[in-house]
Amino acid sequence: MKTIIVIGGGPAGLMAAGRAAQTGAETLLFEKMKRPGRKLCITGKGRCNITNTDEIRDFIAHFGKTGKFLRQVFTQFFNTELISFLEGLGLELVRERGGRVFPASGKASDVLSVLVQWVEQCGVQIRSTMAVDQLLINDGRIIGVLANHEKYMCDAVVLATGGASYPLTGSTGDGYRLVEAVGHKIVSIRPALVPLVTEGDVAGKLAELNLRNIKVRMLVDGKKHKEAFGEMVFAKFGVTGPVILTLSGDAVDVMAKGHEVELSVDLKPALDEQKLEARLLRDFASRGNEQLDSLLRGLLPREMVPVCLALTGIPPERIAHSVTTKERRRLRIWLKDFRLKVTGHRPFAEAIVTAGGIDTREIDPRTMESRLIKGLFLAGELIDVQAETGGYNLQAAFSTGWLAGYSAAQINYSSSK
C-alpha cells in the first residue's frame, strides 16, 4: 500500500486526502493549524459559494489567461460531480442568482463538517499542528517530508497549503517556499479579489453605504479597460463589494506597472443620457419649488446627496426651478460618471484569493503532478490560476485536489515519466 502525505487541510487538501484514501492509499493529512478548514469557514462571507453552474467554457473564461490549464482537470471532476458528491454526503444545496451554489443552511461550517467527516470515514489520519519545513527529494523524486523537525517517509506528497491571503487562517505562503526550494518557478504573487484604496475623503464620507445595480468602469491611464455590474460598498479607506473585487485583480496588476487607475461609477445604468435628462427635467418641473438636496433624494441614497452637490458645485439650498442648464448638465454627467481615483489596494490579510503562484507550465494538467519532481502533486490556490467571485475559485480547489489525490494514489511511480 502506498503512503501519501497531503500538506494543507483546506478544500483542496481535504478533497485530495479523502480521494487518495478512497483509492487505496494510506493517507496522512498534515495541517499546521489546530483544525483544518479555517479559511473555508469564512468564504462567501461565511456562506461558502461552493461552485457555479456555468458550462466548462464559460467557467474557464472567468480565470483569465491561465484558465485553459483547468480544462483537463474539469473534464475529470467538475461542478456536477462536486454537487452530486456533496449532496451524497447529506449536504443540502441551493442555486442562487448567477448560477452560484451555496449550502442551503447558509453556513460554510456545514460544508467543512461534511468534508472532515468524509475524510475521517475514508480512513485519513489527520495530524494537526504539523508544520512542514522541507520536502525531501532523492534523485528527482519525493521520498518524504520534514515536519516539526521529524522525517516522515512516503511514496507521494500532495501540496495544498493555500496562498497568502487571510494569513490568520494559516495561509501564509509556506507552499511557495517549499516548492521554490525544489526548483519550481513562482509567478509573482499579489492579492486578488481585494478591496481598493481611493484618493481623498469621498469614500470615507460614504462609509458602509451599499450601492446595488450600478455599473463600474475601470479606466487605465484614462482609457476604458474593463467594466462590471452589480454591488459596490464604500469603506473608510475606499471601496469594496462584488463589483470592486471583480475589477481588483486587473487594478492591482496595472498599478504595479506604474499605470493610473480610476473608477467611473454609473449610478443610473438603466437610463441612457437622454432618458436621464428627461427624468431630471420631469422632476425639476413637478417639484420645482423644492430645494435641490431634497429633490435629489428621489435619485440617490440620502448619504450621497451632499457628496453629489459638493462635487458638482451646486449649492444644496438651490431651489430646483432655478437650477441652470449648465448645472443640470453637470449633475447628469456626474450621475453617469462619478469618478474615484484608485491609489492602492488593501493587504493580503483582506484579499479573498492570491494571484500568481506555481507556474502552470510546470504541472501536468492530466494528473496535477509536478513536471520537475516525481511524486509531488500540486493543488488549490498555490497554482497560478485565479478567477472572479462566483464560486469559481473553490471549484478549482476541489477539482485540482480531487485529481491530485486520485493521481497520487494511482500512478506507478517506477514507470511514470
The 8 nearest C-alpha neighbors of each residue, nearest first, counted from 0:
[[1, 24, 2, 25, 23, 408, 154, 3],
 [2, 0, 24, 154, 25, 3, 408, 153],
 [1, 3, 25, 153, 154, 24, 26, 0],
 [4, 2, 26, 155, 156, 153, 154, 25],
 [3, 5, 27, 156, 26, 28, 157, 6],
 [4, 6, 157, 28, 156, 16, 158, 29],
 [7, 5, 29, 158, 159, 28, 160, 157],
 [8, 6, 160, 30, 159, 12, 9, 29],
 [9, 7, 35, 12, 30, 13, 36, 10],
 [8, 10, 36, 12, 11, 7, 13, 35],
 [11, 9, 13, 12, 397, 14, 396, 8],
 [12, 10, 400, 396, 397, 379, 14, 9],
 [11, 13, 8, 15, 159, 9, 7, 14],
 [14, 12, 16, 10, 8, 15, 11, 9],
 [13, 15, 401, 11, 400, 17, 12, 16],
 [14, 16, 404, 400, 401, 12, 18, 13],
 [17, 15, 13, 19, 18, 14, 404, 12],
 [16, 18, 118, 20, 14, 19, 15, 121],
 [17, 19, 21, 15, 404, 20, 16, 405],
 [20, 18, 404, 405, 22, 16, 408, 21],
 [21, 19, 24, 23, 17, 22, 18, 26],
 [22, 20, 18, 23, 19, 121, 17, 24],
 [21, 23, 19, 20, 24, 408, 18, 405],
 [22, 24, 20, 21, 19, 25, 408, 0],
 [25, 23, 20, 1, 408, 19, 26, 2],
 [24, 26, 2, 20, 1, 3, 0, 23],
 [25, 27, 3, 123, 20, 24, 4, 2],
 [28, 26, 124, 4, 123, 125, 5, 3],
 [27, 29, 5, 125, 126, 4, 6, 124],
 [28, 30, 6, 126, 129, 7, 5, 127],
 [31, 29, 127, 7, 8, 129, 32, 128],
 [30, 32, 128, 129, 130, 127, 29, 33],
 [33, 31, 128, 34, 30, 127, 169, 35],
 [34, 32, 127, 128, 31, 35, 30, 129],
 [33, 35, 32, 127, 36, 30, 37, 128],
 [36, 34, 8, 37, 30, 9, 32, 33],
 [35, 37, 9, 39, 38, 8, 111, 40],
 [38, 36, 40, 168, 39, 35, 34, 41],
 [37, 39, 40, 168, 36, 41, 42, 9],
 [38, 40, 36, 42, 37, 41, 9, 107],
 [41, 39, 107, 108, 38, 37, 45, 42],
 [40, 42, 45, 39, 38, 44, 43, 107],
 [43, 41, 47, 45, 39, 44, 40, 46],
 [42, 44, 47, 46, 45, 48, 41, 107],
 [45, 43, 42, 46, 41, 47, 40, 107],
 [44, 46, 41, 42, 43, 107, 40, 47],
 [45, 47, 105, 107, 106, 43, 44, 48],
 [48, 46, 43, 107, 42, 49, 45, 101],
 [47, 49, 390, 101, 43, 100, 50, 46],
 [50, 48, 390, 47, 100, 101, 393, 394],
 [51, 49, 390, 394, 100, 391, 48, 99],
 [50, 52, 99, 98, 390, 53, 100, 391],
 [51, 53, 98, 78, 54, 99, 50, 100],
 [54, 52, 58, 51, 57, 55, 98, 56],
 [53, 55, 57, 56, 58, 52, 59, 78],
 [56, 54, 58, 57, 59, 53, 73, 70],
 [55, 57, 59, 58, 54, 60, 53, 70],
 [58, 56, 60, 59, 54, 55, 53, 61],
 [59, 57, 55, 56, 60, 53, 61, 54],
 [58, 60, 66, 61, 56, 62, 57, 55],
 [61, 59, 57, 62, 58, 63, 56, 66],
 [60, 62, 386, 59, 58, 63, 387, 57],
 [63, 61, 386, 66, 60, 385, 59, 384],
 [64, 62, 66, 65, 61, 60, 386, 59],
 [63, 65, 66, 62, 67, 60, 384, 68],
 [66, 64, 67, 63, 384, 68, 62, 383],
 [65, 67, 62, 59, 68, 63, 64, 69],
 [66, 68, 69, 70, 65, 59, 64, 62],
 [69, 67, 66, 70, 65, 364, 359, 71],
 [70, 68, 72, 67, 71, 66, 73, 364],
 [69, 71, 73, 72, 67, 68, 74, 59],
 [72, 70, 74, 73, 69, 365, 364, 75],
 [71, 73, 69, 70, 74, 75, 364, 399],
 [74, 72, 77, 76, 75, 70, 71, 69],
 [73, 75, 71, 72, 76, 70, 77, 55],
 [76, 74, 73, 72, 77, 71, 402, 398],
 [77, 75, 73, 398, 80, 74, 72, 81],
 [76, 78, 73, 80, 79, 81, 398, 74],
 [77, 79, 81, 80, 82, 50, 52, 51],
 [78, 80, 82, 81, 77, 83, 52, 76],
 [79, 81, 83, 78, 77, 82, 76, 84],
 [82, 80, 84, 78, 83, 79, 77, 85],
 [81, 83, 79, 85, 84, 80, 78, 86],
 [84, 82, 80, 86, 81, 85, 87, 79],
 [83, 85, 81, 87, 82, 86, 80, 88],
 [86, 84, 88, 87, 82, 83, 90, 81],
 [85, 87, 90, 89, 83, 88, 84, 91],
 [88, 86, 84, 85, 89, 83, 90, 82],
 [87, 89, 85, 86, 90, 113, 84, 117],
 [90, 88, 86, 87, 91, 85, 113, 84],
 [91, 89, 86, 85, 88, 92, 102, 113],
 [90, 92, 103, 86, 102, 89, 93, 104],
 [93, 91, 102, 103, 101, 90, 100, 94],
 [92, 94, 103, 101, 100, 102, 95, 91],
 [95, 93, 100, 99, 98, 101, 92, 96],
 [96, 94, 99, 98, 100, 97, 93, 101],
 [97, 95, 98, 99, 94, 100, 389, 51],
 [96, 98, 99, 95, 389, 51, 52, 94],
 [99, 97, 52, 51, 96, 95, 94, 100],
 [100, 98, 51, 95, 97, 94, 389, 50],
 [99, 101, 94, 50, 49, 93, 48, 51],
 [102, 100, 48, 93, 92, 49, 47, 103],
 [101, 103, 92, 104, 105, 91, 93, 106],
 [104, 102, 92, 93, 105, 91, 101, 106],
 [105, 103, 106, 102, 109, 91, 92, 101],
 [104, 106, 46, 102, 103, 107, 101, 47],
 [107, 105, 46, 108, 104, 109, 45, 102],
 [108, 106, 47, 46, 40, 45, 110, 109],
 [107, 109, 111, 40, 106, 110, 112, 39],
 [110, 108, 112, 107, 111, 106, 113, 102],
 [111, 109, 107, 108, 112, 113, 114, 102],
 [110, 112, 108, 114, 109, 113, 115, 36],
 [113, 111, 109, 115, 114, 110, 116, 108],
 [112, 114, 116, 110, 115, 111, 117, 109],
 [115, 113, 117, 111, 116, 112, 118, 110],
 [116, 114, 118, 112, 117, 113, 111, 119],
 [115, 117, 113, 119, 114, 118, 112, 120],
 [118, 116, 120, 114, 115, 119, 113, 121],
 [119, 117, 17, 115, 121, 120, 116, 123],
 [118, 120, 122, 116, 123, 121, 117, 115],
 [121, 119, 117, 122, 118, 116, 123, 115],
 [120, 122, 118, 119, 20, 123, 21, 17],
 [123, 121, 119, 120, 124, 20, 118, 26],
 [122, 124, 26, 119, 118, 27, 121, 125],
 [123, 125, 27, 28, 126, 26, 122, 119],
 [126, 124, 28, 27, 123, 127, 29, 30],
 [125, 127, 29, 28, 30, 124, 129, 128],
 [126, 128, 30, 33, 129, 31, 34, 32],
 [129, 127, 31, 32, 33, 30, 130, 126],
 [130, 128, 31, 127, 30, 29, 147, 146],
 [131, 129, 31, 146, 147, 128, 132, 30],
 [132, 130, 146, 145, 133, 129, 147, 144],
 [131, 133, 146, 145, 130, 147, 134, 177],
 [134, 132, 145, 144, 131, 177, 135, 146],
 [133, 135, 144, 136, 143, 145, 177, 141],
 [134, 136, 143, 144, 142, 141, 133, 137],
 [137, 135, 141, 140, 142, 139, 134, 138],
 [136, 138, 140, 139, 141, 142, 135, 143],
 [137, 139, 140, 136, 141, 372, 373, 142],
 [140, 138, 372, 137, 136, 373, 141, 371],
 [139, 141, 373, 137, 372, 136, 138, 374],
 [142, 140, 136, 374, 135, 143, 373, 375],
 [141, 143, 153, 135, 136, 152, 154, 140],
 [144, 142, 152, 153, 135, 151, 141, 134],
 [145, 143, 134, 135, 151, 133, 150, 146],
 [144, 146, 150, 133, 149, 132, 131, 148],
 [147, 145, 131, 148, 149, 130, 132, 144],
 [146, 148, 149, 130, 129, 131, 145, 132],
 [147, 149, 146, 145, 150, 132, 131, 130],
 [150, 148, 146, 145, 147, 151, 144, 131],
 [151, 149, 145, 144, 152, 146, 148, 143],
 [152, 150, 144, 143, 145, 149, 153, 146],
 [151, 153, 143, 142, 150, 144, 154, 2],
 [154, 152, 143, 2, 142, 155, 3, 4],
 [153, 155, 2, 1, 3, 142, 374, 141],
 [156, 154, 374, 3, 153, 375, 407, 141],
 [157, 155, 4, 375, 5, 3, 376, 158],
 [156, 158, 376, 5, 377, 375, 6, 159],
 [157, 159, 377, 6, 160, 5, 376, 156],
 [160, 158, 7, 378, 12, 6, 161, 379],
 [159, 161, 7, 174, 158, 6, 170, 162],
 [162, 160, 380, 381, 170, 159, 379, 163],
 [161, 163, 381, 380, 172, 353, 170, 164],
 [162, 164, 172, 171, 170, 353, 166, 347],
 [163, 165, 347, 350, 348, 166, 352, 162],
 [164, 166, 348, 167, 168, 170, 349, 347],
 [167, 165, 170, 171, 169, 168, 164, 348],
 [166, 168, 169, 165, 170, 348, 171, 38],
 [169, 167, 166, 38, 37, 170, 165, 32],
 [168, 170, 166, 167, 171, 32, 31, 165],
 [171, 169, 166, 163, 161, 162, 168, 172],
 [170, 172, 163, 166, 169, 173, 162, 164],
 [171, 173, 163, 162, 174, 175, 170, 161],
 [174, 172, 176, 175, 171, 177, 160, 170],
 [173, 175, 177, 176, 172, 160, 178, 381],
 [176, 174, 178, 177, 173, 172, 179, 185],
 [175, 177, 179, 174, 173, 178, 180, 172],
 [176, 178, 174, 180, 175, 179, 133, 173],
 [179, 177, 181, 180, 183, 175, 176, 174],
 [178, 180, 183, 182, 176, 181, 177, 175],
 [179, 181, 178, 177, 182, 176, 183, 133],
 [182, 180, 178, 179, 183, 177, 134, 372],
 [183, 181, 179, 180, 178, 184, 371, 372],
 [184, 182, 179, 178, 181, 185, 357, 361],
 [183, 185, 358, 357, 179, 186, 182, 361],
 [186, 184, 357, 356, 358, 187, 183, 175],
 [185, 187, 355, 356, 358, 357, 188, 184],
 [188, 186, 355, 185, 356, 189, 354, 357],
 [187, 189, 355, 354, 356, 186, 353, 190],
 [190, 188, 354, 353, 191, 355, 187, 347],
 [189, 191, 353, 347, 350, 354, 193, 352],
 [192, 190, 248, 193, 353, 354, 352, 350],
 [193, 191, 244, 351, 247, 350, 248, 352],
 [192, 194, 350, 191, 244, 247, 190, 345],
 [195, 193, 239, 345, 238, 344, 244, 243],
 [196, 194, 344, 238, 237, 343, 345, 239],
 [195, 197, 237, 343, 344, 236, 342, 341],
 [198, 196, 341, 237, 342, 340, 339, 195],
 [197, 199, 340, 342, 341, 200, 339, 196],
 [200, 198, 201, 197, 202, 203, 340, 339],
 [199, 201, 203, 202, 204, 198, 235, 236],
 [202, 200, 204, 203, 199, 205, 306, 198],
 [201, 203, 205, 237, 204, 200, 233, 206],
 [204, 202, 235, 206, 200, 205, 201, 234],
 [203, 205, 201, 202, 206, 200, 235, 306],
 [204, 206, 202, 203, 208, 233, 302, 207],
 [205, 207, 234, 233, 203, 235, 208, 204],
 [208, 206, 233, 234, 209, 232, 205, 235],
 [209, 207, 233, 206, 205, 232, 210, 302],
 [208, 210, 232, 231, 207, 211, 233, 230],
 [211, 209, 231, 230, 232, 208, 213, 212],
 [212, 210, 230, 213, 229, 231, 209, 232],
 [213, 211, 229, 230, 228, 214, 210, 268],
 [212, 214, 266, 229, 211, 228, 265, 268],
 [215, 213, 228, 265, 227, 264, 268, 229],
 [216, 214, 264, 227, 226, 263, 265, 228],
 [217, 215, 226, 263, 262, 225, 218, 264],
 [216, 218, 262, 225, 224, 226, 261, 223],
 [217, 219, 223, 222, 261, 221, 224, 260],
 [218, 220, 260, 221, 222, 259, 224, 223],
 [219, 221, 259, 222, 258, 260, 218, 261],
 [220, 222, 219, 218, 223, 261, 260, 259],
 [221, 223, 218, 219, 220, 224, 217, 260],
 [224, 222, 218, 217, 225, 219, 216, 221],
 [223, 225, 218, 217, 219, 222, 226, 216],
 [226, 224, 217, 216, 223, 227, 246, 218],
 [227, 225, 216, 215, 217, 228, 214, 224],
 [226, 228, 215, 242, 214, 216, 229, 225],
 [229, 227, 214, 213, 242, 215, 212, 226],
 [228, 230, 212, 213, 242, 211, 214, 227],
 [229, 231, 211, 210, 242, 241, 212, 240],
 [232, 230, 240, 210, 242, 209, 239, 241],
 [231, 233, 209, 240, 239, 238, 208, 210],
 [234, 232, 238, 206, 207, 208, 202, 205],
 [235, 233, 206, 237, 236, 238, 207, 203],
 [234, 236, 203, 206, 237, 202, 233, 204],
 [235, 237, 234, 196, 203, 197, 202, 238],
 [238, 236, 196, 197, 234, 202, 235, 195],
 [237, 239, 233, 234, 195, 232, 194, 196],
 [238, 240, 194, 232, 243, 231, 233, 244],
 [239, 241, 231, 232, 243, 242, 230, 244],
 [242, 240, 244, 243, 230, 245, 231, 239],
 [243, 241, 245, 244, 230, 229, 227, 240],
 [242, 244, 246, 239, 245, 240, 241, 247],
 [243, 245, 192, 247, 241, 246, 193, 242],
 [244, 246, 242, 387, 243, 247, 241, 192],
 [247, 245, 243, 244, 248, 249, 250, 242],
 [246, 248, 250, 244, 249, 245, 192, 243],
 [249, 247, 191, 251, 250, 246, 192, 252],
 [248, 250, 252, 247, 251, 246, 253, 191],
 [249, 251, 247, 248, 253, 252, 254, 246],
 [252, 250, 248, 254, 249, 253, 247, 255],
 [253, 251, 249, 255, 250, 254, 248, 256],
 [252, 254, 256, 255, 250, 258, 251, 249],
 [255, 253, 258, 257, 256, 251, 252, 250],
 [254, 256, 252, 253, 257, 251, 258, 250],
 [257, 255, 253, 254, 258, 252, 251, 259],
 [256, 258, 254, 255, 253, 259, 252, 260],
 [259, 257, 254, 253, 256, 220, 219, 260],
 [260, 258, 220, 219, 254, 257, 261, 341],
 [261, 259, 219, 341, 218, 340, 220, 258],
 [260, 262, 340, 218, 341, 339, 217, 263],
 [261, 263, 217, 339, 338, 216, 218, 264],
 [262, 264, 338, 216, 336, 337, 215, 217],
 [263, 265, 215, 337, 336, 214, 266, 262],
 [266, 264, 335, 214, 336, 267, 268, 213],
 [265, 267, 213, 334, 335, 264, 268, 214],
 [266, 268, 265, 269, 270, 335, 334, 213],
 [267, 269, 270, 265, 266, 214, 213, 271],
 [270, 268, 267, 271, 213, 212, 266, 274],
 [271, 269, 268, 274, 275, 267, 272, 273],
 [270, 272, 274, 273, 275, 269, 268, 267],
 [271, 273, 275, 274, 276, 270, 331, 335],
 [274, 272, 276, 275, 271, 277, 270, 278],
 [275, 273, 277, 271, 276, 270, 272, 278],
 [274, 276, 278, 272, 277, 273, 270, 271],
 [277, 275, 273, 279, 278, 274, 272, 280],
 [278, 276, 274, 280, 275, 279, 281, 273],
 [277, 279, 275, 281, 276, 280, 274, 282],
 [280, 278, 282, 276, 281, 277, 283, 275],
 [281, 279, 283, 277, 282, 278, 284, 276],
 [280, 282, 278, 284, 279, 283, 277, 285],
 [283, 281, 279, 285, 284, 280, 286, 278],
 [282, 284, 287, 280, 286, 281, 319, 285],
 [285, 283, 281, 287, 282, 286, 280, 320],
 [284, 286, 282, 283, 287, 281, 288, 280],
 [287, 285, 283, 288, 284, 289, 282, 319],
 [286, 288, 320, 319, 283, 284, 289, 285],
 [287, 289, 286, 318, 319, 320, 290, 283],
 [290, 288, 287, 318, 286, 319, 291, 294],
 [291, 289, 318, 316, 293, 317, 292, 319],
 [290, 292, 294, 319, 293, 317, 318, 315],
 [293, 291, 315, 295, 290, 294, 304, 316],
 [294, 292, 291, 290, 295, 296, 289, 297],
 [293, 295, 291, 296, 292, 297, 289, 290],
 [294, 296, 298, 297, 292, 293, 299, 291],
 [297, 295, 299, 298, 294, 301, 293, 300],
 [296, 298, 295, 299, 294, 300, 293, 301],
 [297, 299, 295, 296, 300, 294, 267, 304],
 [300, 298, 296, 297, 295, 303, 301, 304],
 [299, 301, 303, 302, 296, 304, 298, 297],
 [300, 302, 303, 304, 296, 299, 305, 295],
 [303, 301, 300, 304, 205, 305, 306, 208],
 [304, 302, 306, 300, 301, 305, 307, 299],
 [303, 305, 307, 306, 301, 302, 292, 308],
 [306, 304, 308, 307, 303, 309, 302, 292],
 [307, 305, 309, 303, 304, 308, 310, 201],
 [308, 306, 304, 310, 305, 309, 303, 311],
 [307, 309, 311, 305, 313, 310, 306, 312],
 [308, 310, 312, 306, 307, 311, 305, 313],
 [311, 309, 307, 308, 312, 306, 313, 333],
 [312, 310, 308, 309, 313, 329, 307, 330],
 [311, 313, 309, 310, 308, 314, 326, 307],
 [312, 314, 308, 311, 315, 309, 326, 317],
 [313, 315, 317, 316, 312, 308, 309, 291],
 [316, 314, 292, 317, 291, 313, 308, 290],
 [315, 317, 290, 314, 291, 318, 292, 313],
 [318, 316, 290, 314, 315, 291, 319, 321],
 [319, 317, 290, 321, 289, 320, 291, 288],
 [318, 320, 287, 291, 321, 322, 283, 290],
 [321, 319, 287, 322, 318, 283, 288, 284],
 [322, 320, 319, 318, 323, 317, 287, 288],
 [323, 321, 319, 320, 326, 327, 324, 318],
 [322, 324, 326, 325, 321, 327, 320, 328],
 [323, 325, 327, 326, 328, 322, 329, 321],
 [324, 326, 328, 323, 327, 329, 322, 330],
 [327, 325, 329, 323, 328, 324, 322, 330],
 [326, 328, 330, 324, 329, 325, 331, 323],
 [327, 329, 325, 331, 326, 330, 324, 332],
 [330, 328, 326, 332, 327, 331, 311, 333],
 [329, 331, 327, 333, 328, 332, 326, 311],
 [330, 332, 328, 334, 333, 329, 327, 335],
 [333, 331, 329, 335, 330, 334, 336, 328],
 [332, 334, 336, 337, 330, 335, 331, 329],
 [335, 333, 331, 266, 332, 336, 337, 265],
 [336, 334, 265, 332, 333, 266, 267, 337],
 [335, 337, 333, 263, 265, 264, 334, 332],
 [336, 338, 264, 333, 263, 334, 335, 265],
 [339, 337, 263, 262, 336, 264, 340, 261],
 [338, 340, 262, 261, 197, 341, 263, 337],
 [339, 341, 261, 197, 198, 262, 260, 342],
 [342, 340, 197, 261, 260, 196, 343, 198],
 [341, 343, 197, 196, 198, 340, 344, 260],
 [344, 342, 196, 341, 195, 197, 345, 251],
 [343, 345, 195, 196, 194, 346, 193, 251],
 [344, 346, 194, 195, 349, 193, 196, 347],
 [347, 345, 348, 349, 344, 350, 190, 193],
 [348, 346, 164, 350, 349, 190, 165, 163],
 [347, 349, 165, 346, 164, 350, 166, 167],
 [350, 348, 347, 346, 165, 345, 193, 351],
 [351, 349, 193, 347, 164, 190, 352, 192],
 [350, 352, 192, 164, 193, 349, 191, 353],
 [353, 351, 191, 350, 164, 192, 190, 354],
 [354, 352, 190, 191, 162, 164, 189, 163],
 [353, 355, 189, 191, 188, 190, 385, 383],
 [356, 354, 188, 383, 186, 187, 353, 189],
 [355, 357, 383, 382, 186, 185, 381, 188],
 [356, 358, 382, 185, 383, 184, 186, 381],
 [357, 359, 360, 361, 383, 185, 186, 184],
 [360, 358, 361, 362, 357, 383, 382, 68],
 [361, 359, 358, 362, 363, 370, 68, 357],
 [360, 362, 370, 359, 358, 369, 371, 363],
 [363, 361, 369, 370, 359, 360, 368, 367],
 [362, 364, 367, 368, 365, 366, 370, 369],
 [365, 363, 367, 366, 362, 71, 72, 68],
 [366, 364, 363, 71, 367, 72, 368, 402],
 [365, 367, 368, 364, 406, 363, 403, 402],
 [368, 366, 363, 364, 403, 376, 377, 362],
 [369, 367, 376, 366, 363, 362, 375, 370],
 [368, 370, 362, 371, 372, 375, 376, 361],
 [369, 371, 361, 362, 372, 363, 368, 373],
 [370, 372, 369, 373, 361, 139, 183, 182],
 [373, 371, 139, 140, 369, 375, 370, 374],
 [372, 374, 140, 375, 139, 141, 369, 371],
 [373, 375, 155, 141, 140, 372, 156, 376],
 [376, 374, 156, 369, 373, 368, 372, 155],
 [377, 375, 368, 157, 367, 369, 403, 156],
 [378, 376, 158, 157, 367, 159, 368, 403],
 [379, 377, 399, 159, 400, 11, 158, 403],
 [380, 378, 396, 11, 381, 159, 399, 382],
 [379, 381, 161, 162, 382, 396, 378, 353],
 [382, 380, 162, 161, 356, 379, 357, 378],
 [381, 383, 357, 356, 380, 384, 379, 359],
 [384, 382, 356, 355, 357, 358, 359, 354],
 [385, 383, 382, 65, 66, 62, 386, 355],
 [386, 384, 62, 354, 392, 383, 387, 352],
 [385, 387, 62, 61, 392, 391, 388, 384],
 [386, 388, 245, 61, 389, 391, 62, 192],
 [387, 389, 390, 245, 386, 391, 241, 244],
 [388, 390, 391, 99, 51, 387, 48, 50],
 [391, 389, 50, 48, 51, 49, 393, 392],
 [392, 390, 394, 393, 389, 50, 386, 51],
 [391, 393, 395, 394, 390, 386, 385, 396],
 [392, 394, 396, 395, 391, 390, 49, 397],
 [395, 393, 397, 50, 391, 396, 392, 398],
 [396, 394, 392, 398, 393, 397, 399, 391],
 [395, 397, 379, 11, 393, 394, 399, 398],
 [396, 398, 11, 400, 394, 395, 399, 10],
 [399, 397, 395, 401, 400, 76, 396, 394],
 [398, 400, 378, 402, 396, 401, 397, 403],
 [401, 399, 11, 15, 403, 397, 378, 14],
 [400, 402, 15, 398, 14, 404, 399, 403],
 [401, 403, 405, 399, 400, 404, 406, 366],
 [404, 402, 400, 406, 367, 405, 401, 376],
 [405, 403, 15, 19, 407, 18, 401, 406],
 [404, 406, 19, 402, 408, 18, 403, 407],
 [407, 405, 409, 403, 408, 404, 366, 410],
 [406, 408, 404, 405, 409, 403, 410, 155],
 [407, 409, 19, 406, 405, 24, 22, 410],
 [410, 408, 406, 407, 405, 411, 22, 19],
 [411, 409, 412, 406, 407, 408, 415, 414],
 [412, 410, 413, 414, 415, 409, 408, 407],
 [411, 413, 415, 414, 410, 374, 373, 416],
 [412, 414, 411, 415, 416, 410, 373, 374],
 [413, 415, 412, 411, 416, 410, 373, 374],
 [416, 414, 412, 411, 413, 410, 373, 374],
 [415, 414, 373, 412, 370, 413, 411, 410]]
